[in-house]
Amino acid sequence: MIKLNGLYPPLPTSFKEDEELYLTKIQENIKELCTHDLAGILVLGSNGELVMLSREEKKKVFEAAGKAIPGGKLLIAGSGAQSTRETIEVSKMAAGSGADAVLVLNPSYYRGQMSGEALTRFYHDVADNSPAPVIIYNMPSNSGLDMDADTILAASSHDNIIGLKDSGGNLVKMAAIIKNAKKGFQVLAGSAGFLLPALSIGAVGGILALANIAPGLCLDIYKSFRSGDMDSATQQQLRVVELNTAVTRKWGVPALKAAMDYLGMYGGPVRKPMLPFDGSLKDQLINLVNKTLSD
């Protein structure tokens, strides 16, 4: 079984000004981030604007990332779609391009039909057909559907389902899943805002937007916890909260990309209908980045 222990940045997808893919920048960002002691990279998660890309574009991103990821780092690929059929096809495509695992967001458009039974069947069907192991992805702020612990536990029983990324932040639910899941099932925190609390109840790491712009700081939390230095871990956890909120729930992907540009990486434009980061807020963002990284 693949060990997911560690931290992963969910890489934003690089676009040119005309919104075409900028594959060389994706590869440059991967290589830069992998100079840090991260466990790997996620491409085409929520921060990767997965829903904005065609199947052909997804394949190009998977192939570019597969060529850029260094040995010893895991490549996780977002493959969730609204139909089981499409999710399976994208998962196969990701695995064929070198993905070590696929991250599968639950379908949610027909929310009223997505019972626990339907979602469990969805994940089992995908896992039956995916050459790469499957990680369940619970992201209620984007999908509008917060899977409960019983559904996640039922889905997790499949041999080819190895973990969960939970971005909901419900630590009680997360603890219930960690306690009751099959042996070896691995839970990843979906935000730096609750990384330390998640680690303290048994999460093995995290997939963190903040790790794109502050990988060292996120790693300080993780490594301090692992070494038993809870005072340091707590201090670093408190330090990241404001900036993490700014580039996730408050301002989102446009702000994350703007912060990457400011720090010398390539963020670039978002795809419409998302709007570019509001220039009037740029000073606030830069001040927050500088304050967090220099404290």
Secondary structure, DSSP 8 states (H G I E B T S, - for coil): -----EEE-EE---B-TTS-B-HHHHHHHHHHHTTSS-SEEEESSGGGTGGGS-HHHHHHHHHHHHHHS-TT-EEEEE---SSHHHHHHHHHHHHHTT-SEEEEE---TTGGG--HHHHHHHHHHHHHH-SS-EEEEE-HHHHS----HHHHHHHHTSTTEEEEEE-S--HHHHHHHHHHS-TT-EEEES-GGGHHHHHHTT--EEE-GGGGT-HHHHHHHHHHHHHT-HHHHHHHHHHHHHHHHIIIIIS-HHHHHHHHHHTTS------TTS----GGGHHHHHHHHHHHHH-
